[in-house]
Amino acid sequence: MVIPPPLRPLRVTEFLKPYVLKMHFTNKFVHAQVIHSPSATVAASASSQEKALRPSLGITRDVAAAALIGKVLGERLLVKNIPAVSVFLKREQKYHGKVKAVIDSLRDAGVKLL
C-alpha cells in the first residue's frame, strides 16, 4: 500500500520552486534526479548505474560520466515538458568538478536553471 504525501496548503506551494535538481555522487557512480516538490515525486532521473548507459561509459564516476548524466537528464526533462529546474547545492557541494559538469550539460541540453 502506497501512502500519498500530505497535501500542503496553497500558500506554501505558491512559493516553492516546483522542480528541484538533486545530485548524489558515490565512489562508484553518479546519480541525478529532478523532484517535483509539491507532490514529492521524482519527475526524471539518470544514473551511471543504468544498464543502457554503462556500455557507453568507460569509467562510471568521473567528470565525463557526470556530463553524460546531465545530458541524458536534460533530454528526459524536455521530453516530459519540464523546461526549468531549480538547483540547491548542499553545503559540501561546490560549483566545481562533477557538480559543474552536471549543471553545465543540463544547461547545454536546453533546460533553464532557476
N, C-alpha and C positions, 0 to 999 in steps of 0.2 A: 504494500500500500504506500503510495506516494503522498506525502503531506505537502500541500502547496504552501509557499511562503506567505507570511501575513501581509495583508494589504496595508499600504502606508497611506496616511491621509494625503489629500490632494496638495495641501500647502507644502508638504515635504518633497513630493515628487516634482513639483514645479521647478525647484531649484537644483535638482540633481542633474548632472550631465548623464544622459541615458546610457551611453555605451562607453565602457572603461576598458583600456588595454591592461592586461596583467601578464607579466613575463616571469618565467622561472628558469633558472639555469642550474643544472647539476654538473657533476664531474663527467658525466657521460652524454647528456642530452640537453637540448634547448626546447622549451615549451613556451608557447604564447597563446593567449586566448582573449577574446573580447566578451565582456559580460554585460548583459542588459540589467542595469542596477535596479530599476523599479520592480521588475519581476524576478530578479535574482536567478536568471537563466543564462546559459552560455549561448551566445549568438553565433560565434565561429571560433574555431581553434586550429592550431597547426603545431606539429611536433616533429622533431628529427627522429622520433621513435616509430613513426608510421611506416608501414611496410612499403607503401608506394614511393616514399621519399628516400628510403635507405639506400637503394642501389645507385641513385644519382649523387649521393653524398659520399665522399671519401672518409672524412672524419666528422662525427656527429656532434661535436662540441665546440668547434672553433668559430671564428668570426664569419667565415664564408657560409657555414651552416646556419648561423643566425640570420644572415642576409637572405638566404633562400627561404627560411621560415617566415620572415617578414613579407617577402614577395608572395608566397603562397597564401598567407593570411589575408593580404590585401586583395588578392583576386577573389578569395572566398567571400570577403565582405562586400565587394562590388557586385557579385552575383546575387547576394541577398539584399541588395539595395540599401546598404548602410554606408553613406558617403563620408561620415565623420566619426571619429572616436576621440575620447579624451585620455590623456596619459598622466598618471600619477606615479612617480617613481618612489620606491621605498628609500629609506634613509641611506642604506648601504649601496644603492644603485646610483651611479653617476652616469651622465651622458657621455659615455666613453666605451669603446670596445664593442662587445656584443649588444649592449643596450642601444648604442648608437646605430649599429648595423640593422637591427630590427626596425627601429623607428624610421631611419632613412629609407629603407626599402619599402616600408608601408607608404611613406610619402611619395616615393617614386611610382608605386603602383596606382596612385590616384586617390588615395584616401586622405581626407583633410584631418589635421590634428588640432584639437582644441586645447 
